[in-house]
Amino acid sequence: MAVQKPVSKILTPAQSPAWHVVGHAEAKALLIDERIGMSHPDPARADWYTTDDVSGRPRGGSETEYEEHAEWRRAMNQVFSPSKLAKAAAGTEEVAERILSRLAAGPQPVDVNAEYAIPLCSAVIFKVLDIPDTDLDLVQGWTDEGATTGDVDRSLRGMKALLGFATRLVRERRGGDGSDAVAELLRASAGTGAASDAGRVVKLVAGMLAFGRETPASALSNAILLLLTHPEQRELLRSDPSLLPGAVEEALRLFHPPAATPHGLLR
């Protein structure tokens, strides 16, 4: 079996030249190098990963990308502190048990991703954002449209609707004293001076609505698939539950994020 080089030159599906970096040390060095980022000073003239996939195109340039990222990371650390995450997760096991009981009593087989992973992760992120469950189907529809590949108009329509929902949510919570993530993020961002018009908070909220449930749901479904296809590991975990933390870490290591391209994340 040939050993893959840590850095190699490739052509993207759009036939643009690119570097494929898989070595841990090399990837780590690049991720802390401020010459490398997600933006491009002239996206229209930049090399693309694909010609029809929105996620395969670089976004507009920003000379302050790293400074802005640092400001928002500080704000997000306040919003998603360990204590707040523990509080949000407190009822997760109960929700999971309720969903599993309903599925066990219903027709078999079931779509694990659609009927278990997405409802569970949706319940958690909606609890964090303090959004009524009645909006679940609406948001799910918009995120499905926004993730559409090969149909840019449909994808943009879904993203526009999701951003509109997030805008209304931020407008309602602005200036309030709530303890939900939206209200706290608004207060935290005001403290950093990073978002005078709350525009970036809107984008963050929309991102949490989309990826705050889609990505964890995909990771959860992938972990279930790994256990189903590796019965010896499943039985080992059943016989020794203390192995669960390591099993979770291994499942996440093997997980391929939906937002990533087949070659990984673009920079």
N, C-alpha and C positions, 0 to 999 in steps of 0.2 A: 504494500500500500504506500503510495507516494505521500511524502510529508509536505503539507501546504506551506509555502513561504509566508513569513510574517507580513511582508509587503510585496505586492505584485501589481503590474500594470494590466488593466483590463479595458474592454469596451463595454459601455452601458447598453441596454436594449435600444437606446436612441442613437447608438453608435458614436457616442462621445467618449473621449479618453478619460480614464479615471484611475486612481490608485485604490487598491483593495487592501485594507490594513486589518489583519486578524491577530497579529501578535499582541499579547497583553501589554508588554512594556512599550511597544510602539504605539498602540492605541492610547495608552495612558499619557504618553508624552504629547501626542497630538491634542488630546482633549484639554490639556492645561496650557497649550500654546495659543496665545491670543491672536496669532495670525490666522488661525483656523476658526471658522464659525459657521452658523447656519444661514447667514445673509450674504448678499452679493451686491456690489455697487451698481451693477447693471444687469438685473435678472434676465431681461429679454435677450441679452447677448451671451449669457452664461451657458455652459454645457449643461444639458439636462440628463436626468436619469432615464425618463421616458418622455414621449411627446404628448401623451394623453392622460397622464396620472398627475393630479394636482400635487400630491406629496412628493413627486419626483422633480419638482421645479424649485429653484432657490427663491427665497423671498427677497424683498427690497433691502437695500443696504442700510447699515447703521454703524456709524463710527463709534458709538457708545454701547455696543451690544453687550460687552462684558460688564461694564459699569451698571447698566440697567439690570442685567441678570443678577448681579450681586445684591442690588437694592431689593429686587423682588424675592430673592431667596431669603433675605432677612425677614421680609414681611410674611412670607409663607411659613417660615419657622415659628413665627408667633401664632399664626392661625392654626397650624397643624403640629402643635407641641405634643409630646408623648402623653400628657394627661388628657388633652382634648381628643386625641386619637383613641385612647383607651375608653373614654366616655362614649364616643361614637360607635365603637365596636362592641359595647356592652350587650346589646340585644341581638347581635348578629347570629349567634348560635341558636337562639330561639326562632328567629326568622328562617334559618336553614332547616331546622327540624319541622317547622310548619309546612314549608314547601315540599320537603321530602315525604312527609306524611300524606300530603295531597297527591303527589305523584304515585306513591305506592298504592293508593286506593283507586287510581285511575287506570285507563287503558295502557298497555305496554306494547312495544317499547316507547321510550320518550326521547325527545331531543334534549340532551343534557344541557347544551349551551343555551338554547332558547327558553327552556322551561325550568331550569334550575339556576345556572350560573348568572345569566343576565338579570332575572328577577331578584336574586339575592344581592348582587352588587348594586343594582338600581335602588333597592331599599336602603342600603347603607349610604350611598352618595346623596340620595334625596334627604335622608335624615341629617347628614352633615350640613347640607345647604338649607334645611328647613323648608322643603318644597312639598306641597300636598301630593299624595300618591295618585290623585286624579289626573295629574299632568304626565304620568309615566308614559302612556301610549303616544302622546303627542311628541315628547322629547325623543322617544325611541324611533319614531318615524323620521324625524329630522336628522338624527344621527345616522340612520341607515342611508338616507339620501346623500348626506354629506360624505359618506365613505364610499360612494359609488365610483368605480373606476371605469374609464372608457366613455363616460357621459358627463362632460364638464358642466353643461347647463343644469343637469339634475343635481350634481354635486354642489354647485354654487347655490342653487335654490334651497337645498337643505341647510347649508351653512348660514345663509342669510336668515332663514326662519329661526334657527337656533340662536344666532346673535341677537335677533329681535327679542326673543324670549329672555335672554340674559340681560339685555338692556333694560327691559321693563322690571326685571327682578332687582337689579342694582338701583334703579331709580326709586323703587319702593323702599329699599333698605337704607338708602343714603341718609345720613344724619340721625339714624336711629340708635338705640342702645341695646339691640339684640345681641344674643350670644352665638348665633349661627355663624358659619364660615363667611358668608357674604358680608354681613355687617362688620365682622372683625377684620376682614380683609380690607374693607373700605377705610376703617380706622387706622389699620397698620400702614396702608399705602399713603394715607394723609400724613402720617408721621415721618415717612421717608421723603416726602415731596416728589415721589415718583409718578404720581398720577393726579394732576390737578383737576382733570375733567372726568375721572373715573373710567376713561376709555379702556385702559389696560385691565382694569378690574373686570369689565364686561368680557374681554377676551379670555381672561383666566377662568371666569365662571363658565363660559361656554365650553372651554377646554375641559373643565372638570365634569361638566354634564356629559360630554362626549366620551372622553378618554378615562374619566374617573370611574366609569362602569364598564365600558367596552373592553378596555385593556385588562382590568382584573378578571372580568368574566372569561376572556379568552385564556388567560393564564390558568384560571381554575379548571376550565374545560380541558386544557392541555395536560394538567396534572392528573386529572381523572383518567384521561386516555393513556398516560404513561403507566398508571397503576393497572389498568385493564390489560395492557399489552405486555406487562412484566409481572406475571403472577407470583414469581418467587419473591420479588421485592414487596408486593402487596401483602403476602403472607408474613414476611419478616416484619413489616410495619404493624400488622395486626397483632403479632405475638409480642411485640415490644413497642408500645406507644411512645416511649421516651425518644425513639428515633424520629419522631414527627418533625421537629425543627430542622433537622438536617435534610429530611425528605422534601420539605417545603423549599429550602434553599436550592436543592438540586433541581427541582421542578422549575423554579424560576430561572436557573442558569440555562436550562435547555429550552426555555420559552422564546419563541420568535414573535416579537411585538407586531400586531397588524399594521401599525403605522410605519414600520420599517420596510425597506425594500428587501428582495431576496438576498441582496448582498449586504444588508445591514442598514445602519442609519447614515444619512447623507450629511456631509460637511463640505 
